[in-house]
Amino acid sequence: MKKIRIAIIGTGNISNAHINAYKKLDDAKVTAACDINEKRVMAFCEKYSIPVYYTNHKDMISKGNIDAVSICTWNNSHSRIAIDCLEAGINVLCEKPLALNSKQASAMKEAAEKSSAFLMVGFVRRFDKKTIIMKDFLNSNRLGELYYAKTGVIRRCGNPTGWFADKSKSGGGPLIDLGVHMIDLCRYLMGKPKVVSVYGATFDKLGPRADVKMLNRYRPLDTGGICDVEDFASAMIRFDNGCVLSIEVSFTLHTANEKLYCEIFGTKAGAEIAPGFKIAGTMDGYNVDITPVYSEDTNQFYSMFERQIEHFVDCVSTGAECISPIEDGVELMKILDAIYESARIGKEIVFD
């Protein structure tokens, strides 16, 4: 069997989830890595026994003899790298968010449409076991007509700083970093409706709060720099199928209750997908809570990446239909753009 030749572009923290997933597959092999930081990419290649490294993705494209890439770089480089790869006929798995904005995302979509290769968006929560199970229930109409969802990720003091807090590199704060996952998860479960209107608000009142002591914090490999992104964002999103989604996300917020949650509601039942997993409905005239029984992943984070990358390689090798196509990434970027613009002007954004 011919192995799919993979390159990892960007060797920061998230690249470890990608390469460990590829290493579990018999039909894929990571043959190159690329990073603008030569010392870092050399260490990455040594750690994972990768034979070749590059510090410029264009050199890698011209010399690398690769079939597909995982783009794990700063958000501001996603579009440029993906388009260059697609124009060279190289398949792309691009980490979320797809780009800095919908204009860049649309350019990526255009490049994919002209290419013999394809682009898959890294919406990794679509590959969580709970999402897969819930999708089966929804396909069987267990919840009836969906009409409302609410979701959020609330951190009390969790600004990663580094490039995450530099808008020129990230595109924004918790909305584009955390909200992108939750909006996509709800939209995916709702059947991928189109957005018709958005009302959003953002606040930048607290900053990174580096003075708070005795906390274990996530940090990117490139630390320091400025912080010019929002601390908190909330939005109400209306879709063309009548569904409404409420979302709230924060890097920093004066709250005693940090949480990640996602709930959807239909005419037959509602469901909690996070933090728990249960369906709330009725049976024989009684309210009942139904909890699906399944084998949980030992490590949910890495298992989601393993299923995502197994699917990506399957799409490359067999032409299977992609679960997370470029079109979904473009629609998500339209929503994020609208939330930020609504927050800026203080008015609802209505789509034609």
N, C-alpha and C positions, 0 to 999 in steps of 0.2 A: 504494500500500500504506500502510495506517495504521501509523504507528510507535508502538511501545509506549513510553509516557512513564515514565521511570525517575527516582527520587530516590535519592541517596546519603545515608545517615544515618550521621554519624561520618566526619570527614575526616582521620583519622590516617593512618599509614603504609600500612595494608592497603587503604585506599580507592583508592589509585593503581592497584593491580592490577585492581580492579573497573571503574573508569571507563575505563581503557585498553582493557579487553576490550569494554565496551559500545560504545566508539567505533569498533570494527572491524565492527560489525553494521549492516546496512542497515535492519533492521526495529526498531531501538531507538534512543532518544534520551534522554540525561540532561538533564532539564529543571529540576531543582532539587537543592539540597544543603542539609543541615541539620547543625549542630553547636552545642553549648552554648558553644563558644569562637567569638565573633563574628569576631574578627580572623582566626582560622584558616580559617573557612568562607568569608570574603570573599576571602582569598588563593587558596583552592582554586577558587572560582568564576571568579576572574580568570584563573587558570592554564589552566583547561579550558573557558573561554567558556560557563559555565553562567549562564542569565539571572536566576535567582532563588535567594535563600538564606533560610534560617530558622534561628533559634536555639532553637526549640521544636518538637518533632515533631508535637505536636497542632495547632499553627498550620499546619504544612505539610500535614497531613492534611485540614484543613478548607478550605484555600485553594489547595493545590498542583496540583489537577487531574492526579493521577498514577495510573498503572495498577499500578506495582510499585516495590519498594524493595530496596536492598541495605543491610542493617544491619551496620555496621562499627564499632560503639561498644564501650565497656567491657562485659565479660560481665554485670555486674550490671544493665544496662539492656536486655538483649536481650528478656527476657520481656515487660516492660511495653510496649516499643515495638512488638514483633511483635503482641501482642494488640490494641493500639489500631489498628494497620494492618489486621489481619484483620477486626476488627469494622466497619471502614469499607469492606470489600470490596477491599482492596489486597493484591496478591500480595507475598510476602515471600521473599527469599533472606537467610538469617541466618547470619552467620559462626559458626564453631565456637568454643567449645562452645555448644550450643544455649542453655544457661542456667547459673545457678549450681548448680542441683540438679535432681533428677528431679521434685520437686513443682512447680517453676516450669515445667519442660518439659511436664509433663502438662497444666498449665493452658493452655499454648500449643497443645497438641494438641487440647484441647477447643474452643478458640477457632477453630482451623482447621476442625474438623468442623462447626461451626455457620456458617461463613463461605462465601460464594460464591467466595472466593479460596483460595489454597493457600500452604503454607509449605514451602520447600526448605531443607535444612540444608547448610551450606557444607563438606561433606566433600570438599575439593578433590582429595585424593589418589586418589579414585575416577576422576578424569579424567586421570591420568597415562597416557601411552602404554603403559608397562609393565603397569599394572593392567588396561588394556583388553585387551592381548594375553593376559595370564595368565588373565583371565576367560574368554576364548575357549577356551584350553587346558582349563580346568577344566570348562567346559560340554561339551567333547568327551571328558571323563573321562580325560584324559591322565595325571593324577596318581593316579587311583583314589580310594579312600576316604581322605579327609583325617582325621588324628587328632591332629596336634600342630603348633603354630606357636610361633616365638619372635621377639621384636621388641624394639627399643629405640632411644632417642635419648640418647646420653651426651655431655654437655658438661662440659668441665673447669672452665671459669670463664666461664659464659655466662648469668648471671642478668641479665635485661634491666632490672631494677629498675623504678621508676615504678609504674604501675598493675598491671603484671604481678606485682609482688611484694607488692601490697596485697590481702590476702585478701577484704576487703569489696568490692573491685571485680572481682577476677579469679576468686574462688572457690577458688583454690589455686595451686600452683606448676607444676612441669614435668609433673605427671600430667595436669592439666586443660588445659594449654597444648600440650604436645608429645605426651603419651600418647594424648590423644583422637584424634589423626590415626592413630596406629599401631594402636591397638585397633580402630578402625573399619575400617582397611584389611584387617586379618586377618579380622575378623568378616565383612566383605563378601565376601572371597574364599572363606571357608568356607561361604557360602550363607546368611548372616545368621541363625545359630542363636540361641536364647534362652539367657541366662545362668542357671545353676542354683546355682553357688557361687563364692565369691571368697575368697582369702586374700591380704591386702595388708600392706605395711609402708612407713612413711614416716619420713624423718629430716630434722631441721633443725639440723644441726651446724655448717655452714660460713658461711651467710649469703651476701651478694652478693660478698664478697671484692674490694671496691673498691680495696684497697691494692695489688693485683697490677698491675705496670706493663707498658707496651709492648704492650698488646693492643687490637685493633680489636673493639669490642663493639657489638652491636645495642642501640639505645636507642629507646624510645617518644618521641613528641613531648612528652609530659608526664613529666618526669623527677623524681627525688627521692622523698620520702615514706618510708614505713615498709617493712620487709621482715618479714612474718609468715607466709610460705608455706614449704613443704618444699623442701629442697635436692635430695632423692633419693626415689624411690618405686619399689617393685617389687611384682609381684602374680602370682599364679597363678589363672587364670580357667577354669572348667569350664562347658561348654555342654551343652544338652540333646541334641545329636547325638553326644555322646561326645568331641568335640574339646576339647583343652586348649590354652590360650594362656599363655605366659610373657612378661612385659614388664618392662623396667627403663628408667627415665628420670631424667635429672638436669639441673639448672641448674648445679650446682657439685659436683665430685667429684675427689678426688685420684687422677687416672688419667693415664697417658701416652697413652691410646688413645681419643680422641674418635671417635664413630661413630654412624651411623644405619644400622640393619640390619633386615631382615625376611626370614624364611624360613618356608616351610610344607612339611609332610611328609605324603605319602600312601602307599598300599600299592603303587602302581605307580612312583612317582617323587617326588622332592622338588624344591623350587624356591627359588632365591634371587631376591628381587625388589629388594632393596637390600642393600649398595651396588652390587653387580653385577646381572646378569640372566642366569640360566641354569637349566636343568633338569638334575637329576642322576638318571639312571635306568640301565636296562640295555638292551642290544641284542645279539641273537645270542649271549648268554652272556657279554657283556663289560659292565663299567661304562662308561658314556658320559656326557659333559657336553654338553648341547645348548644353543647360544646362538642365540636368535632374531635374525634380521637385519631391521632396520627403519630408517627415517629418523628419527634422533633430533631432538628439538626444539632449536633454537638457544638458547632460554631456557626451560628446563623449568618454572621457577616461573610465569612469565607465561603460558606455553602451557596449563598446567593450568587457570588461571583463565579463559582464553579459551574453552576447551571447556566448562567448568562454566557460564559465563554464557551462552554460546550455547545450551546445553541449557535453562537457566532461561527464557530468552526464548522458546524453542520451546514450552515447557510453557505459558507465559502465552498465547502467540498461537494455538497449535493444540490445546491440551489434551493434549499428549503425556504419557505416563506418566512421572512423576518418578523419576529414578534415586536421589535422596537424599531420601526422604520424611520427614515429621515423625516417623513411628513409629520410624525408625532413630535419630533424635536422642534420643528418649525412652529407648530401650533402652540407648544409650551412657551417658546420664546415670545410669541405674540402676546400671550397672557402676562408674562413677566414684564414686558415692555409697557403694557397697559396699566399694570399696577403701579409701576414707578411713575408713569406720566400722570395718572390720576392723583397720586400723592403729591406730585409737583404742583399741579394746577388746582387741586382741591375740588375736583369735579369728576363725575362719572364719565368713563370712556365707553362710547357706544360704537359698535362695529356695524358697517353697512351690510 
